[in-house]
Amino acid sequence: MLSTSSTLEQLAGLTADNIKPAARNAAESFFRLFTIVARLRAPDGCPWDREQSVQSIRGNIVEEAYELVEAISEQDKNHIREESGDLFLLAAMTAYMCEQEGSFTMAEALDSVSEKLLRRHPHVFGDTVADTPDAVVHQWNKIKEQKEGRRKKDSILDEIPKHLPPLERAYKLQKKASKVGFDWTSPEPVWAKVEEELTEARKAVETGEGSEVEAEIGDLIFSMVNLSRALGIDPGLALMRSNEKFSRRFREVEKGMKEKNLPMSAEALQVMDALWEKAKEKPWQ
């Protein structure tokens, strides 16, 4: 099995001079992180850290992942460095918790993913050929089924985890269907589909059927995800951007109302709306 550092260097086209110093520095930094996590989880460590479990930090993991995505979107290298570290911390803490429980060790988790990378990249660490992204994905799935014994899915959609946030899952479901040709051929019919779903949602609201309204709103959002994808836009990132824009403008409204010594209330909506329009004029809004 391809697992030694010398073999990796040879197959990856790297030399000891340009890989070992960085690897050694990273190893020392991870040693320090592991030691800190272990100390925090010790009987005389931090009460908050000792109280945590793999279940309790699930939300933190999702939150930090999104914060890293936000930093990447902002192209803020310092922020990316910080958020990458936070995500490493949570991954390390999760693995160490499992090590404390006797489930597996941190080293086993790291070795497992390393072996997986070696096994699933024979075009880099072996003698097979996969010179396009699609060829790599095809080979990856073939290795999972034939060498790792993963059960072939009944549907290609089974490959999309059900626990994903609904917006992200809708995007991935559509992308997966698109890979086998089940997709719109251009954005224009998707615009029409969005308009169709909007009309149906309005009609459902008029009839007053709660369950039907929910279904039609869901279809409308799903069609908007389709439109985003047709235009080459990740809907999750687009929504994240709009969330931040709303937050910035709303904070400007709060600031303006405070300066006017007025309470935030429905009775002051006209004033708040004027402040909102003013906030939109700012270049960073």
C-alpha positions in Angstrom: 0.0 0.0 0.0 1.2 3.5 -0.8 1.8 4.9 2.7 5.4 6.0 3.2 6.5 9.6 3.0 9.3 8.7 0.5 6.8 7.0 -1.8 4.4 10.0 -1.6 7.2 12.4 -2.4 8.3 10.4 -5.4 4.8 9.8 -6.8 3.7 13.4 -6.2 6.8 14.8 -7.9 8.0 16.4 -4.7 11.4 16.5 -3.1 12.4 16.3 0.5 13.6 19.9 0.3 10.3 21.4 -0.6 7.9 19.2 1.4 9.6 18.2 4.6 10.0 21.6 6.2 6.3 22.5 5.7 5.2 19.1 6.8 7.4 19.3 9.9 6.1 22.7 10.8 2.5 21.5 10.4 3.1 18.4 12.5 4.6 20.5 15.3 1.6 22.9 15.1 -0.9 20.0 15.2 1.1 18.5 18.2 0.6 21.8 20.0 -3.1 21.9 19.1 -3.7 18.3 20.2 -1.9 18.9 23.5 -4.0 22.0 24.2 -7.3 20.1 23.4 -6.2 17.3 25.7 -5.4 19.7 28.5 -8.7 21.5 28.1 -10.5 18.1 28.3 -8.5 16.9 31.3 -10.2 16.5 34.7 -8.7 19.8 35.9 -9.2 21.5 32.6 -11.8 23.9 31.4 -15.4 23.3 32.7 -17.0 24.3 29.4 -14.7 22.1 27.3 -15.0 19.1 29.6 -18.8 19.4 29.5 -19.0 19.2 25.7 -19.8 16.0 23.7 -19.8 15.1 20.0 -23.5 15.8 20.1 -23.3 19.2 21.7 -20.8 20.7 19.3 -22.6 19.7 16.1 -24.0 23.2 15.8 -20.6 24.8 16.4 -19.1 22.8 13.5 -21.8 23.9 11.1 -21.5 27.5 12.3 -17.7 27.5 11.9 -17.9 25.9 8.5 -20.2 28.7 7.3 -17.9 31.3 8.8 -15.0 29.9 6.8 -17.1 30.0 3.7 -17.9 33.7 4.5 -14.2 34.5 4.9 -13.4 32.8 1.6 -16.2 34.8 -0.1 -14.8 38.0 1.3 -11.3 37.0 0.1 -10.0 38.0 3.5 -6.8 35.9 3.9 -6.4 36.7 7.6 -10.0 35.8 8.3 -9.6 32.6 6.3 -6.6 31.6 8.4 -8.6 32.3 11.6 -11.7 30.4 10.5 -9.6 27.5 9.1 -8.0 27.2 12.6 -11.4 27.2 14.3 -12.6 24.4 12.1 -9.4 22.4 12.7 -10.0 22.9 16.5 -13.6 21.5 16.3 -12.5 18.5 14.2 -9.6 17.8 16.6 -11.9 18.1 19.6 -14.5 15.8 18.0 -11.8 13.2 17.3 -10.3 13.5 20.8 -13.7 13.1 22.4 -14.1 9.8 20.5 -10.6 8.8 21.6 -11.5 9.5 25.2 -14.6 7.3 24.8 -12.4 4.5 23.3 -14.2 4.6 19.9 -11.1 5.5 17.9 -7.9 7.6 18.2 -7.1 10.9 16.6 -4.2 9.1 14.8 -6.6 6.5 13.4 -8.9 9.2 12.0 -6.0 10.9 10.3 -4.5 7.7 9.0 -7.9 6.7 7.7 -8.3 9.8 5.6 -4.7 9.6 4.4 -5.2 6.0 3.2 -8.5 6.9 1.6 -6.8 9.7 -0.4 -4.0 7.3 -1.5 -6.5 4.7 -2.5 -8.8 7.0 -4.4 -6.1 8.8 -6.3 -4.3 6.1 -8.2 -3.9 8.5 -11.1 -1.5 10.5 -8.8 -0.1 7.8 -6.5 -0.3 4.9 -8.9 -0.3 4.1 -12.6 -3.9 4.7 -13.7 -5.0 7.6 -15.9 -7.7 10.2 -15.1 -6.9 13.5 -16.8 -10.3 15.3 -16.4 -12.4 16.2 -13.4 -15.2 13.9 -14.6 -12.8 11.0 -15.1 -11.6 11.5 -11.5 -15.1 11.5 -10.1 -16.0 8.3 -12.1 -12.9 6.6 -10.9 -13.5 7.7 -7.3 -17.0 6.2 -7.4 -15.8 3.0 -9.0 -13.2 2.5 -6.3 -15.8 3.1 -3.6 -17.9 0.3 -5.0 -15.4 -2.2 -6.3 -12.5 -1.9 -3.8 -14.2 -0.6 -0.7 -17.3 -2.6 -1.0 -19.7 0.3 -0.8 -23.2 -0.7 -1.9 -24.1 0.8 -5.2 -26.9 3.3 -4.7 -30.4 2.5 -5.9 -30.5 6.1 -7.2 -27.8 8.6 -8.0 -29.7 10.9 -5.6 -28.9 8.5 -2.7 -25.4 10.0 -2.8 -26.8 13.3 -1.5 -26.9 13.2 2.3 -30.4 13.8 3.7 -29.1 15.7 6.7 -27.9 18.6 4.6 -29.6 22.0 5.0 -32.6 22.1 2.6 -31.2 24.8 0.4 -27.9 23.1 0.0 -29.6 19.7 -0.6 -31.8 21.1 -3.3 -28.8 22.5 -5.1 -26.9 19.2 -4.9 -29.9 17.1 -5.9 -30.3 19.3 -9.0 -26.6 19.1 -9.9 -26.6 15.3 -9.5 -29.6 15.0 -11.9 -28.0 17.4 -14.3 -24.9 15.0 -14.6 -27.1 12.5 -16.4 -28.7 15.0 -18.7 -31.9 15.7 -16.7 -31.7 19.5 -16.8 -32.8 22.6 -18.5 -30.9 23.4 -21.7 -30.8 27.2 -21.0 -31.8 29.7 -18.3 -34.8 31.0 -20.3 -37.3 28.2 -19.5 -36.2 28.3 -15.9 -37.3 31.9 -15.7 -40.7 30.8 -17.0 -40.8 28.0 -14.4 -40.1 30.5 -11.6 -43.0 32.7 -12.9 -45.2 29.6 -13.1 -44.4 28.6 -9.5 -44.9 32.2 -8.3 -48.4 32.2 -9.8 -49.3 28.9 -8.3 -48.1 30.1 -4.9 -50.3 33.2 -5.1 -53.3 31.0 -6.0 -52.6 28.7 -3.1 -52.5 31.7 -0.7 -55.9 32.9 -2.1 -57.5 29.5 -1.4 -56.2 29.5 2.2 -55.0 25.9 2.2 -52.1 25.9 4.6 -50.5 22.7 3.5 -50.9 23.7 -0.2 -49.3 27.1 0.5 -46.3 25.4 2.1 -45.9 23.0 -0.9 -46.1 25.8 -3.4 -43.7 28.0 -1.6 -41.3 25.0 -1.5 -41.7 24.6 -5.2 -41.0 28.3 -5.7 -37.8 28.1 -3.7 -36.8 24.9 -5.5 -37.3 26.7 -8.9 -35.2 29.6 -7.7 -32.4 27.2 -6.8 -32.7 25.9 -10.3 -32.5 29.4 -11.7 -29.4 30.1 -9.6 -27.7 27.0 -10.8 -28.6 27.7 -14.5 -26.9 31.1 -14.1 -23.8 29.6 -12.5 -24.6 30.9 -9.0 -24.4 28.9 -5.8 -27.8 29.8 -4.1 -26.4 29.2 -0.6 -23.6 31.7 -1.2 -26.0 34.1 -2.9 -28.4 33.9 0.1 -25.5 34.3 2.5 -24.6 37.5 0.7 -28.1 38.8 0.9 -28.3 38.0 4.6 -25.2 40.1 5.2 -26.5 42.9 3.1 -29.8 42.9 5.1 -27.9 42.9 8.3 -25.7 45.9 7.4 -28.7 47.9 6.2 -30.8 47.0 9.2 -28.0 48.1 11.6 -27.9 51.4 9.8 -31.7 51.7 10.5 -31.2 50.9 14.1 -28.4 53.5 14.3 -30.5 56.1 12.7 -33.5 55.5 14.9 -31.2 55.7 18.0 -29.8 59.1 16.8 -33.4 60.3 16.3 -34.3 59.0 19.8 -37.1 57.0 18.3 -38.1 53.4 19.2 -38.0 50.6 16.7 -41.7 49.9 16.2 -44.4 49.3 13.6 -45.7 52.9 14.3 -42.3 54.3 13.1 -42.2 52.2 9.9 -42.2 55.2 7.6 -39.2 56.7 9.3 -37.4 53.3 9.4 -38.2 52.8 5.7 -36.6 56.2 4.9 -33.5 55.2 6.8 -33.4 51.9 4.9 -33.5 53.7 1.6 -30.7 56.0 2.8 -28.6 53.0 3.9 -29.0 51.5 0.4 -27.3 54.6 -1.1 -24.0 53.9 0.7 -21.4 52.3 -1.6 -20.6 49.4 0.7 -24.3 48.5 0.9 
